[in-house]
Amino acid sequence: MSSGDELAHLLPAHRPYARLAAAERVDWVRQERWIQYTRAEHVLARWGELLAYPPHDRMPAMLLIGVSGMGKTHLVKRFLRGHGSRFDPRRGATTQPVVNMQMPPRPHERDFYEELLGAMGAAVPAKLSVSHLRARVRVLARQLGVRMFLIDDINWGARAARSASSAFC
């Protein structure tokens, strides 16, 4: 095989990576990649629709269910890349249209609001009542222009997760 044909089995866009040193090739291979597939694109499009939905008394919601390792968190991260917080130097204010939080392991209202405030970048003073935490979330959400909350890893039990399989509403 001539030296010009040695990488002919690779896509032209990937050939330069094959010529890298071994450590660099390994780093490139280990990088996170997005592999487009229909259901994921449907979810991302639906989240975009929900984000653009005009303010309403009863805002629509979506529940994405799937067994561990199916890529739900990866979808959230991909969506956040296009809808993260932004600082407007003219106004001197930050907007955060989408807030992503990790659901606390215990289903306690205080833990929920503390985690939500942390995801919004707020300091959480000790010993605030739940009603004060809730009020802080509302005020901060208005100040940041929050339009959507994405709550990751709601642990609602293995039995329910198995029965729901990988459906979404």
C-alpha positions in Angstrom: 0.0 0.0 0.0 1.4 3.4 -0.9 1.7 6.1 1.7 -1.1 8.1 0.1 -3.6 5.2 0.5 -2.9 4.2 4.1 -5.8 6.3 5.4 -8.2 5.8 2.5 -10.5 3.8 4.7 -11.2 6.8 6.9 -13.4 9.7 6.1 -11.4 12.7 4.8 -12.4 14.8 7.8 -10.9 12.3 10.2 -7.6 11.6 8.5 -5.7 14.4 10.2 -6.6 12.9 13.6 -5.2 9.6 12.6 -1.9 11.3 12.0 -1.7 12.7 15.5 0.6 11.3 18.2 -0.9 8.4 20.1 -1.8 10.4 23.3 -3.5 13.1 21.2 -5.5 10.5 19.2 -6.7 8.9 22.5 -7.7 12.4 23.8 -9.6 13.0 20.5 -11.4 9.6 20.7 -12.4 10.2 24.3 -14.1 13.5 23.6 -17.8 13.7 24.0 -19.7 13.5 20.7 -23.2 14.2 19.7 -24.7 11.5 17.5 -27.9 12.8 16.0 -31.0 10.5 16.2 -34.6 11.2 15.7 -36.0 10.9 19.2 -33.3 13.1 20.7 -34.0 15.7 18.0 -37.7 15.5 18.8 -37.0 16.1 22.5 -34.7 19.1 21.8 -37.3 20.6 19.4 -40.1 20.1 21.9 -38.0 21.8 24.6 -37.4 24.7 22.2 -41.1 25.0 21.7 -41.7 25.0 25.4 -39.1 27.6 25.9 -40.7 29.9 23.3 -44.2 29.3 24.7 -45.9 32.6 25.6 -46.5 33.2 29.4 -49.7 31.5 30.5 -51.5 30.7 33.7 -51.0 27.0 33.1 -47.7 26.5 31.3 -47.2 23.1 29.5 -44.7 20.7 30.9 -42.8 17.6 29.7 -41.6 14.5 31.5 -38.8 12.6 29.9 -38.5 9.1 31.3 -35.8 6.5 30.5 -33.7 3.9 32.2 -30.2 5.0 33.4 -27.6 5.5 30.7 -30.0 6.3 27.9 -28.7 9.9 27.5 -31.2 12.0 29.2 -28.6 14.1 31.0 -26.6 14.4 27.7 -29.8 15.8 26.1 -30.1 18.4 28.9 -26.5 19.4 28.5 -26.9 19.8 24.8 -30.0 21.9 25.2 -28.2 24.1 27.8 -25.4 24.8 25.4 -27.7 26.9 23.3 -29.7 28.4 26.1 -27.3 29.1 28.9 -27.0 32.2 31.0 -25.8 35.4 29.4 -24.5 38.7 30.8 -25.7 41.8 29.1 -23.0 44.5 29.7 -25.4 47.3 28.6 -27.9 46.5 31.3 -25.4 45.1 33.7 -27.6 42.1 34.2 -27.5 38.3 33.7 -30.3 36.4 32.1 -30.8 32.7 32.6 -33.7 31.5 30.5 -33.1 27.8 31.4 -32.3 26.6 34.9 -31.0 23.1 35.3 -30.9 21.5 38.7 -30.2 18.1 40.1 -33.0 16.8 42.1 -32.0 16.2 45.7 -31.9 12.6 46.8 -34.6 13.1 49.5 -38.0 14.5 48.6 -38.0 17.5 51.0 -39.3 20.9 49.9 -36.4 22.7 51.7 -33.8 20.6 49.9 -35.6 21.3 46.6 -35.6 25.1 46.9 -32.0 25.2 48.2 -30.9 23.1 45.2 -32.9 25.3 42.8 -31.4 28.5 44.3 -27.9 27.1 43.9 -28.6 26.2 40.3 -29.7 29.9 39.8 -26.4 31.0 41.3 -27.8 32.3 44.5 -26.2 32.0 48.0 -28.6 30.2 50.3 -28.5 31.6 53.8 -29.0 29.1 56.6 -32.2 28.9 58.6 -34.5 30.5 56.1 -38.0 29.1 56.2 -39.4 27.2 53.3 -41.8 30.0 52.4 -38.8 32.5 52.3 -36.9 30.1 50.1 -39.9 29.8 47.8 -40.2 33.6 47.6 -36.5 33.9 46.9 -36.9 31.5 44.0 -39.8 33.5 42.6 -38.0 36.8 42.8 -34.7 35.5 41.4 -36.5 33.7 38.6 -38.1 37.0 37.6 -34.8 38.9 37.8 -33.0 36.3 35.7 -35.8 36.0 33.1 -36.2 32.3 33.8 -38.5 30.6 31.2 -37.8 26.9 31.9 -36.7 24.6 34.7 -35.0 21.3 33.8 -34.9 19.0 36.7 -32.6 16.0 36.3 -32.8 12.7 38.0 -36.1 12.5 39.7 -35.7 9.2 41.6 -39.3 7.9 41.7 -38.5 4.2 42.1 -37.1 1.4 40.0 -40.5 -0.3 39.6 -42.2 2.8 38.2 -39.2 3.4 35.9 -39.3 -0.1 34.6 -43.0 0.1 33.8 -42.6 3.4 32.1 -39.7 2.1 30.0 -38.4 4.9 27.7 -41.6 6.7 26.9 -42.0 10.4 27.1 -45.0 12.8 27.1 
